[in-house]
Amino acid sequence: MASHIVGYPRMGPKRELKFALESFWDGKSTAEDLQKVATDLRCSIWKQMADAGTKYIPSNTFAYYDQVLDTTAMVGAVPARYNWNGGEIGFDTYFSMARGNATIGAMEMTKWFDTNYHFIVPELSAETKFSYASHKAVSEYKEAKALGIDTVPVLVGPVSYLLLSKPAKGAEKSFSCLSLLGSLLPVYKEVIAELKAAGASWIQFDEPTLVMDLDAEKLSAFTDAYSQLESTLSGLNVIVETYFADLPAEAYKTLTSLKCVTGFGFDLVRGAKTLDLIKSGFPSGKYLFAGIVDGRNIWANDLASSLETLTALEGIVGKDKLVVSTSCSLLHTAVDLVNETKFDQELKSWMAFAAQKVLEVNALAKALTGQKDEAFFSANAAAQASRKSSPRVTNESVQKAATALRGSDHRRATNVSSRLDAQQKKLNLPILPTTTIGSFPQTIELRRVRREYKAKKISEADYVEAIKKEIAKVVKLQEELDIDVLVHGEPERNDMVEYFGEQLSGFAFSVNGWVQSYGSRCVKPPIIYGDVSRPKAMTVFWSSMAQSMTARPMKGMLTGPVTILNWSFVRNDQPRFETCYQIALAIKDEVEDLEKAGINVIQIDEAALREGVPLRKSEQAFYLDWAVHSFRITNCGVQDTTQIHTHMCYSNFNDIIHSIIDMDADVITIENSRSDEKLLSVFREGVKYGAGIGPGVYDIHSPRIPSTEEIADRVNKMLAVLETNILWVNPDCGLKTRKYAEVKPALTAMVSAAKLLRKELASAK
């Protein structure tokens, strides 16, 4: 019985790649230095999987930014503005597409399906000319082979690549990215031929878009693509991998009918209904790569239950055709539980990070061949039983309070128009009020202070004094820039979700449980293992301190319940909505305490609400109902004069705009600039939005500094579709990843643009 890993985390157990990337971007190290770190990490990963007994080890899943951008480089689909003149694509062009540079903005970035991982969206048009421009897939295969490890090169499948792309600016409205399939496939043929020549015997195509609701035309593209590739793939074993959801019946039929494919990979954790399709018919002689070990969470697999499922599948596909696999790439989970020193033994026994999941996959594969590790299985069974019975998991009063929520929709008593009038009388803001999203640059000194406080190297008094000085600096800067609604800069927070989770019951925190979000950006998701409640106020002290430093409105900054849920490793022993309602009640207590403390503007970020929308349309309404309800619970008890903001970023919001309206926030700030102002199209199409709204006027994930004229032009485009009295002016997202040398001129330009337009609007009256 064989084992297979779909993909593996690439940052390293101590975020080695993150630091190497940032050193390279800052000009402190060379390309050779960066490549050496990457090579060492890759080789270590391959050896680890080989030592565990993994048969099908992936290569080319290691990316310097993301795997879709790697594919864009591979096929030479570089937008003309980056002035690439052909040849092998190097770091300059690659990172300019990802991050922008001093003169050119970055390409759009969006969420990878329903995860917190991001990818750079390819831009295509009828004029796009594909060419083989990055030989990374072949180079990595050869690199592993030199170690004596025969890997399975992984490519983003050609159809999914096109379906994840967008028409470039200026492309004809009738243009479809899928129309380029015929011109894209010759590049794939070149790559495949090179891999064959290098000795590859297996190749994996990731086609995750197959789990979406695709129409007949899109499904037929898969048949067409793999039919055209058939002769080139001759002599190779081919895996087509899918993940993140069930396959619709038609997609399953299309996939399993592909003649040149040797094996099919399915997510049997989030796609449990796919089991029914397999049981109703699986092609004879084909391999089933059964994704039974969860690649998106940190809970230990229930080995006994999985073994039962795999034994049943063995009877359907045959003993020699069943391969035990992960449900998706392990990129979405933490690296290695061995690096965790602060979990108690009980909690640790409930978990498995990527390294442990590799062991689980191989233990299951060996058990199916009669080589069951009884001690391993026995320890796992004991951990499963411990988790089910542990008193630390359940809080009866929290469960009762969450159950009681179901009788109301928790809307504020007054409509948003009346609330905005009451708030304006209190806040007295100018038209086109300016604000930022929350965080300010996290300096080396600031990180040192937090680190030393956590390590008990400095006293609480010294820590509070240091944070107070940082807040005062941020407040003073915003006043000098003449920003209207201020933030305290969040100097006490390393991460917007981790900060709240550390103060809520039912959460645990890793030391090194880092997960890549995009590029060098890593997050350390909290682990929700039990019922959630708020023992005491979490932000009131800092927000009150910041408000005391200024006469201008100071936003209280909170993370919303849906975002805390979606950016955590969530318990899998109860429905997600029940956990979300518990978090909503905790945030509600905090909102009301902030209001009592005199904070008149409270931002409850729901940056991750969109990414949690299920991939299948039939499941979306239920999710949006409880997610939006959870947000409303947090602020249903405040006065009309308290202004509730929310923030959303880096997703496609147009299809959920009515749910966003139903959140009933007073003001929403939302990503807009990096996606070519795609958000504005919904308002051009007639959607009426009566609350305050701040579509982002510049991209904070790029080091590029926008001009006053550029921002004014963006705001004028907004004014063409939105009322002047509801429009806010703000960046796309928080500023923590930027340097002050970038932030100051960018915010100066933003405020100048708002003032310029106020004058123009006043003179036009």
Secondary structure, DSSP 8 states (H G I E B T S, - for coil): -EEE-S----S-TT-HHHHHHHHHHTTSS-HHHHHHHHHHHHHHHHHHHHHTT-SB-EES---SS-HHHHHHHHTT---GGG---SSS--HHHHHHHHH--SSS----EEESTTSS-EEE--EE-TT--------HHHHHHHHHHHTT---EEEEE-HHHHHHT-EE-TT--TT--GGGGHHHHHHHHHHHHHHHHHHT--EEEEE-GGGGS---HHHHHHHHHHHHHTHHHHTTSEEEEE--SS---HHHHHHHHT-TT--EEEEESSTTTTHHHHHHH---TT-EEEEEEE-SS--B---HHHHHHHHHHHHHHH-GGGEEEEESS-GGGS-S-GGG--SS-HHHHHTB--HHHHHHHHHHHHHHHTT---HHHHHHHHHHHHHHHH-TTS--HHHHHHHHGGGG-----SS-HHHHHHHHHHHH---SS-BB--SB----HHHHHHHHHHHTTSS-HHHHHHHHHHHHHHHHHHHHHHT-SBB--B-TT-S-HHHHHHTTSEEEE--SS--EEEETTEEE---EEEEEEE-SS-SSHHHHHHHHTT-SS-BEEEEE-HHHHHHTSB--SSS-HHHHHHHHHHHHHHHHHHHHHTT--EEEEE-TTTGGGS-SSGGGHHHHHHHHHHHHHHHHTTS-TTSEEEEEE-SS--GGGHHHHHHT--SEEEE--TTTTTTTHHHHHTT----SEEEE-SS-TTSS----HHHHHHHHHHHHTTS-GGGB-B--SS--TTS-HHHHHHHHHHHHHHHHHHHHHHHHH-
